[in-house]
Amino acid sequence: MTSATLEVGTVVAERTVHLTRESLVRYAGASGDFNPIHYRDDVAERVGLPGVLAHGMLTMGLAVETIVEWLGDAGRIVDYGVRFTRPVVVDAEDGADLFVSAKVGALDDEAARIDLTVTFGDTTVLGKAQVRVRHQS
């Protein structure tokens, strides 16, 4: 990928990720984040949440992982930031489907800005999700 081979507005990757309660438990084990709002309905409800929520960092990681195959080398990621705007509620039986779309948002001589759109149903769950990726040498 060089700036000459990309155009602003080009979609470079898309995917749907299905999350289950098992996904949340596995992530909790890997991350050490055992906050019960991520696996217990009664606790989530008691603190006023609409249900068990996916970990924000899990959502963020799944989003950026969408471009890794396209990049060919995750080491080309220079910077990544998001704003968490809405939670992802993971139903005990149906789980939750996240849709991620990655589009070229800006280009310069050294890197591209990839804008990630992450939705759960018709709700955008990450705002201003942007990845800066270095061009290939």
C-alpha positions as CSV (number, residue, x, y, z in Angstrom):
1,M,0.0,0.0,0.0
2,T,1.4,3.3,-1.0
3,S,-0.4,6.6,-1.2
4,A,-0.5,6.3,-5.0
5,T,-2.5,3.0,-4.7
6,L,-5.1,4.3,-2.3
7,E,-7.9,6.8,-2.7
8,V,-9.8,8.6,0.1
9,G,-13.2,7.0,0.4
10,T,-12.1,3.5,-0.6
11,V,-13.4,0.7,1.6
12,V,-10.4,-1.5,2.4
13,A,-12.1,-4.1,4.7
14,E,-15.4,-5.1,6.1
15,R,-16.6,-7.9,8.4
16,T,-19.2,-9.0,10.9
17,V,-18.1,-10.4,14.2
18,H,-20.5,-12.5,16.3
19,L,-20.0,-12.1,20.1
20,T,-21.4,-14.6,22.6
21,R,-21.3,-14.6,26.4
22,E,-18.6,-17.2,26.0
23,S,-16.6,-14.6,24.0
24,L,-16.9,-12.3,27.0
25,V,-15.8,-14.9,29.5
26,R,-12.8,-15.8,27.3
27,Y,-11.8,-12.1,27.0
28,A,-12.2,-11.6,30.7
29,G,-9.8,-14.5,31.3
30,A,-7.3,-13.1,28.8
31,S,-7.5,-9.5,30.0
32,G,-8.1,-9.9,33.7
33,D,-11.2,-7.7,33.5
34,F,-13.7,-9.7,35.6
35,N,-16.2,-6.8,36.2
36,P,-19.5,-8.7,36.6
37,I,-21.3,-6.3,34.2
38,H,-19.6,-8.4,31.5
39,Y,-21.2,-11.7,32.5
40,R,-24.0,-11.3,35.1
41,D,-27.4,-9.9,34.1
42,D,-28.4,-9.2,37.7
43,V,-25.4,-7.0,38.3
44,A,-25.8,-5.2,35.0
45,E,-29.5,-4.5,35.7
46,R,-28.8,-3.4,39.3
47,V,-26.4,-0.7,38.1
48,G,-28.9,0.5,35.4
49,L,-27.5,-1.1,32.3
50,P,-29.7,-2.6,29.6
51,G,-27.9,-6.0,30.0
52,V,-24.5,-7.6,30.0
53,L,-22.0,-5.5,28.0
54,A,-19.1,-6.4,25.9
55,H,-15.8,-5.1,27.2
56,G,-14.9,-1.8,25.5
57,M,-11.4,-2.9,24.8
58,L,-12.7,-6.1,23.2
59,T,-14.8,-4.1,20.9
60,M,-11.9,-1.8,20.1
61,G,-9.6,-4.7,19.4
62,L,-12.1,-6.5,17.2
63,A,-12.5,-3.3,15.2
64,V,-8.9,-2.7,14.4
65,E,-8.3,-6.4,13.7
66,T,-10.5,-6.0,10.7
67,I,-7.7,-4.2,8.8
68,V,-4.8,-6.5,9.8
69,E,-5.2,-8.9,6.8
70,W,-5.5,-6.0,4.4
71,L,-2.3,-4.4,5.9
72,G,-0.4,-7.7,5.9
73,D,1.6,-6.5,8.9
74,A,0.0,-5.2,12.1
75,G,3.4,-3.5,12.8
76,R,2.4,-0.8,10.3
77,I,-0.2,0.6,12.7
78,V,1.2,3.8,14.0
79,D,-1.7,5.1,16.1
80,Y,-5.2,4.0,17.0
81,G,-7.9,5.8,18.9
82,V,-11.6,5.7,19.5
83,R,-14.3,7.3,21.4
84,F,-16.8,4.9,23.1
85,T,-20.3,6.1,22.3
86,R,-22.7,3.2,23.0
87,P,-22.4,-0.1,24.7
88,V,-22.7,-3.5,23.0
89,V,-25.3,-5.5,24.8
90,V,-24.6,-9.3,24.4
91,D,-27.8,-11.3,24.8
92,A,-27.5,-14.6,26.6
93,E,-29.1,-16.6,23.8
94,D,-28.6,-14.5,20.6
95,G,-25.3,-12.9,21.4
96,A,-24.5,-9.7,19.4
97,D,-23.3,-9.0,15.9
98,L,-20.8,-6.2,15.3
99,F,-20.3,-4.9,11.8
100,V,-17.0,-3.2,11.0
101,S,-16.2,-1.2,7.9
102,A,-12.8,0.3,7.3
103,K,-12.5,3.2,4.8
104,V,-9.6,5.4,3.8
105,G,-10.2,8.8,5.4
106,A,-7.1,10.7,4.6
107,L,-3.7,10.3,3.0
108,D,-0.3,12.0,3.3
109,D,3.2,11.0,2.1
110,E,3.9,8.8,5.1
111,A,0.6,7.2,6.1
112,A,-3.1,6.7,5.6
113,R,-5.8,7.4,8.1
114,I,-8.3,4.5,8.1
115,D,-11.7,5.4,9.5
116,L,-13.5,2.5,11.2
117,T,-17.3,2.4,11.4
118,V,-18.4,0.0,14.1
119,T,-22.1,-0.7,14.4
120,F,-24.3,-3.0,16.6
121,G,-27.7,-3.2,14.9
122,D,-28.4,0.4,13.7
123,T,-26.3,1.9,16.5
124,T,-22.7,3.2,16.1
125,V,-20.8,2.0,19.1
126,L,-17.4,3.6,18.5
127,G,-17.1,7.2,17.5
128,K,-14.1,8.7,15.7
129,A,-12.4,5.3,15.4
130,Q,-9.3,6.1,13.4
131,V,-6.2,4.1,12.7
132,R,-3.0,5.7,11.2
133,V,-1.1,3.2,9.1
134,R,2.4,3.6,7.6
135,H,2.7,3.1,3.9
136,Q,4.7,0.1,2.7
137,S,8.3,0.8,1.8
